[in-house]
Amino acid sequence: MSVSVVIPAYKGTPYIRETLDSIFSQTHTKFELIICNDSQEDEEKLQEILSEYPQEQIKFYQNEKNLGYPLNLKKCVEKSTGDILFLMGQDDILLDPKVFEKALEIFEKHPRIGAITRPYYWFEEKVTQPIRQVPKYHKRIINPQEATSTDLKAVLETLGQLSGLVYRKKLITHPFNENVFTAHIYPFLSIMKTNYIYFWEDFMVAVRTSSSQTRSKASIYNPSPTKTWVEMFKTVFPEKEFTHIRRIGIDHITQNYIGLVQIKNYGRFKDLIIDIYYLIKHRPKNLLSPSFWLIGLGVLLIPKVFLRSLVDWYKNVLNKSRLKNLLHEN
């Protein structure tokens, strides 16, 4: 099986060298790297960085105009030729040099496995200092048709970030979508309909937050993230036999009240109101939830400057302290 690593790049030159180092230090070296650059400002600098790595493995595409993240990701996938798709963000880091090797072993050993997901953690600048995590899970192979709601929610919790998600390309039945937050999830869920999912044991990837577009582009919160997730579950799982997955998925995403904090801090106020509306529309019993009211009123009433400071304090003081031993447990 051949491997395609795809990176949709956009003004990624400050951090992409660390990403590339973690990719080209893999023990499995037979892969192609597809990079589609969506910024016209740093083409020369990015080309200069890429020249430091094995040219025979790199396929670089410069977009003539800005496509936006979803279409740029879709272009990367269309340019790939591998049997296995390995998604990677331009500023994230692989934590283990045997990631590609192990992923291939999983697919070869288990023909029914169609995709791999993983736990991961976020960091600001130092990869050795986690500030938040998507936790590990005790099950390795999950059959979505027989999975418990706990199993399915554990998988769904891992899908918010693209780095480290791995697909058998031929099994994808729904293309990469045009909405920012669900672009890479459609194909993963489509694979889930007929195949098993492997849940990676340890933290294979670290996700950088300081350069994330979720902090710099307010427009990505329109359309509503909640709305696009709900539409995704309805689109991918319309059949009666998948009612339980559709229901669990919608219930899961409409309890993501913390997402409102992100929209308040980095989005527009009108988009915050719209997302609150969809949380209520698709899960009316949120109105009976103390957590919904606490967070909802908090994001509406607390000024953005104070809320950002509060979140940064929580992540960089409380959470960093709580997670300081996370890597030693890996």
N, C-alpha and C positions, 0 to 999 in steps of 0.2 A: 504493500500500500504506500502511496506517495502522499506527502504532507505539503499543504499550502498554508503558510502563515500570512494573514492579511492584516494590514495596518492602514486604516483610514486616517491620514495625517492632515492637520490644520495648525499652522504656526507651531509646529512641534519641535523645532530645533533646540530650544533650551534644555530639553530632557530626553530626546529620542536616543541619544548616544547610550544612556544607561539601559534603555529598553533593548537596543540592538546588542549590547554586550551580553545581556542575559539570554538573548535568543541564540547568538552565535557561540555561546559557551556550552550549548547543549551537546550531550554525548551522541545523540543521533543527529548527524550532520547532513543527511540527504533530504533537504527540504527546499522549497522555493519561498522567497519572501516577496509578497506583493505590497507595494506602497503606492497609494494614490494620494497625491498632494493637492489639497483643496485651497491652498493659499498661493497667490502669485507673488507675494512679497518676499518669501524666503526660499524660492526654488534653488537659487545658486548655492546658498548656504547648506540646504538639505542635501543637494547633490555632492557637495564637498564632504559632508559627514559620511554619506553612503559610500564614497570612494575608498574609505578606510576598511571596508568589509568585502568578503568574496563576491566579486562582480558577477560570476557565473550563476549565483543563486538569487540575485536581486532583479526584480522587474519593477521599474519605476515609471509611474505615469503622472504627468503634470496636467491638471485640469486647466483648460483655457479660461473657464469662468467658475465661480464658486457654486458648487452643487449643494452644499449643506451636508451635514453628517450622514443622514440616512441614504441619500443617493450616492454619496462617495463610498460608503460601505458596500452598497450594492454593486458599484462599479468594480471595487476590489475583488469581490466574490466572482463576478463575471469574468474577470481576467485570470482567475486562478485555474489551475489544471489538475490539482491534487485530488486524490480520493478522500482525504481527510482535511477538513477545514479547521484551522486553529486561529481563533480570533484574538487580537491583541490591540490594546490601546497604545498610543504613541508615547505615553509617559508612565506606563505601568511596568512592573518588573517581575520576571519569573524567579522564583525562589529556590528552585531545584534544577540542577543541570541534567537531570534524567526525566524531565517532564515529557518530552516528545517520545523518548524510548518507552516509557511506561504506558503512555496513551496508546501507542501502537500495539503493545503487548495485550492491553485490555481488549481492543477491537479484534485482534487475532484470536484471542482465547475465547471470547464471547460473541459469536456472530449475531446474537439477538440484541446486543447493545448498539443503539443508534446514535447516542450522544453522551457526552461527559460533562458533568457540572462539578463544582468545587466550592469549598469554603474559601474565604479570602479576608484580608483586612485592609483598611485604609491607613494611609500615612500622609503627613504633611510634606516634609522635606527629607527626613532620615528614614530609610526603609526599615531600620531596626527599632523604630519607635511607633508601634501601632496606636491609633487613636480610636478605632472602632472596628468591629468585626462582623462578618456573617459566619456563624459558628459551624464547627464540624458536626457531622451527623453519624449515627452509629450503624446505619445500613449502607452497604456498598452497591448492591444491584436492586433497582426499584422497578417493578412492573406497574406502570400507571393504572392498568386495568384492575389490579388487585390491591393497589396501595391504599393505606389508610389516609385519612385527611391530614394526619400529622406528617406522613411521608410526603404527600403532595405539597403541603405548605413549606416543608423544609427545602424541597427542590425550587419552588417558586421564589423563595427568599433569596436564592443565589443568583437569580437571573437579571438583577438590576444593572449589573456591569457586564460588558462583553469580554473583557480579558480573561483568557483561560477556558472559555467555552469551546468545546470541540464537537464537530459534527461529521457523520458520514454524509458526504455531499449528495450522493445519489438518492438518499432517503428524504431529502427536503421536498415537501409538497406545497408549502406556502412560502413565497419569496420574502426577502428582506423588505420590511415595510417602510413607508415614507415618514412615519412619526418617530421623533427622536428617541423617546423612552422605550418604545417597543420594537424598534427597527430590527434588532438582532434576535428578538424573542419569538417572533412568528415562526421562523424555521425550526427553532428548538421544539416548540410545542407541537408543530406538525409531525416531527419525528416521534414525539411521545405517543401519538395516536396508535402506532403499530409496533413500537419497539421499546426496549428497556432503556433505562437511564443508569449510568454509573455515577455514583457520588464519591468523588475523590476523598481519600482519607485525611490528608493534611493540607496546610496552606501552601498552595502551589504558586500563587500570584499575590502581589501587593499592589493596591490601587492608589495612585497619587491623587490627593484632593486639591492641592494648592493651584494646579493649572487646569482644573476641570472647567468645561464650558458651562456647567450648571451654575458656576459662580460668576461667569463673565457675560453670558448672553441671556438677558431676561426674556427674549422672544421664544426661547425653547419651551417655556411653560404655557405656550399657546399653540395648539389646543391643550386643554386640560390633561395632565398626566393620568389622572383617575379615569377620565372619559376614554382615553386611548387604550388603557389596559382593559377596561370593561368591553370595549368594542372588539379587542383582540380575542378575548375568551369566547365571545359570541360568534366571531368569524371562524376561528379555528375549530371550535367544538360545537357546531350547530346540531349535530345528530343526537337523537334521544339516548343512544348508548353512552354518550359522553356527558350526560346531564350532571353527574356527580362531580366531574372535573370542572365543568363550567361553573357550577354553583360554588365549589370550594375556591376556585380562582377569583371570582367576583367578590366573594365574602372576604377573602384574604386582602385584596387590594383596597377595598373600601374600609378597611380598618387601619390603613396606613396613615394615621393622623399626623405622624411626625413629618410626612412629606409637606404638610402645610407650613412648617417652620422654614423649610428650604425655599418654598415659593415666596414667603414673606421676606426672607432675607435677600434673595437674589432675583426675584421676579417682579411683576407689576401687581399693584393692589387689585386691579380688576380681575386678573388671572387667579389670584388667591380666592376671591369671592366665588368665581366660577367653579373652582375645584371643590370648595366647601359645598356648593350646590349639588355637584355630582356625587359627593360622598353621602349626602342625604337622599338624593334621588334613587340611587342604586342600593342603599341600605338604610331605609327609614328608621330602623331601630337604633341607628347611631344617636338619634335624638334622646334615647334613654341611657346613653353611655356617659358616665361622669368624665372619662378620659377625653371623649370627643369635645365636651363642653369646656373642659379645662384647657386643652390645647387650642381649640377653636377660638375661644375668647381671648386666650393669651396672645395668639398671633394677630388678632384684630386690635387689641388694646395696647400692647407693648410696642413702643417705637422701634423701628428697625435697628437703629444704632445700638440700643440697649440689648435687643434680642440677639444680634450678632455677637456682641461681647459675651453674653450669657452662654451661647452655644460654644464659642471658642474656649471659654473657661471650662466648660463641662468636658469638652473633648481633650484639651491640652493639659488639663490639671487632673480632674477626676478620672476620666477614662484612661488617659495615658498611664496613670498610676495603677489603675485596676488591671490594665492589660500588659504591664511591664514584663511579666513572666510568660507571656503568650508564646513567644518564639522558642523558649526553652522547653515548652511542652510539645513542640512540633515533632 
